[in-house]
Amino acid sequence: MLFLYILFIVAFYFFGAIPFMILIGRIRGFDLTHEPDLHHALWYKVGRNWGILGFMLDVVKGILPILIGYLLALPLWVTALAALASLCGQMWPVFRKFDGERGNTVSLGIVATLSIAYGAPLILIVALCFAALGFIIRTSKRWKESGDTLNERLKLGGSPSLALPLGVMLGYASCPVTSWILGQPQEITYGLAGVIILILIRRVTAGIIQDLRNSKHPLNVIINRLLFDRSEI
């Protein structure tokens, strides 16, 4: 059985590594391989409906390993590791020379499915509250500064936000804490801790060498990446 468990985990790494957004772009006649933010590029260059589809397919990368593991009654540690493997696949995909996305969408699928399937929806609710607070702060500032149209104020791009990436980070960081407080199985708590650890590792390491070369304050670069997902603020 151990071999099958390992195979299950490895299979979901490759599933997570599938570049759905790039494939959608190619189907629609767009080359997104060099875009810094695939979600943003898919939304604005290919179309909003395709952007929503790309977002949902990435969320499914986090949902599917947990859903299958739950339905097959696999050991919880196998299910959690498969979900983390899928997250690693999106962050460090073998099909893109191990340079992928930040993992927020896959992590959303993991947190939502893991907390709901195993009877602890409060984990998701608390995390969403932090993320929503960051979104509200970010949007309220843009509402005062941006143009007159609703689209301009709510758009994904625009001036960089500090509140939103901080709120997202705090939301994911709250998950293992809430799980521990609720007395959830340690596999769930450790799995959720793994999510935030991988997110922070990806935030710090993505393109870090070039940024450190261009900065006189390397410690600030690392701190800014951890908190705000950018090197300079």
Buried (B, 14 or more C-beta within 10 A) or exposed (E): EEEEBEEBBBBBBBBBBBBBBBEBBEEEEBEBEEBEBBBBBBBBBBBEEBBEBBBEBBBBBBBBBBBBBBEEEBEBBBBBBBBBBBBBBBBBBEEBEEEBBBBBBBBBBBBBBBBBBBEBEBBBEBBBBBBEBBBEBBBEBBEEEBEEEEEEBEBEEBEEBBBBBBBBBBBBBBBBBBBBEBEBBBBBBBBBBBBBBBBBBBBBEBEBEEBEEEBEEEEEBBBBBBBBBBBEE
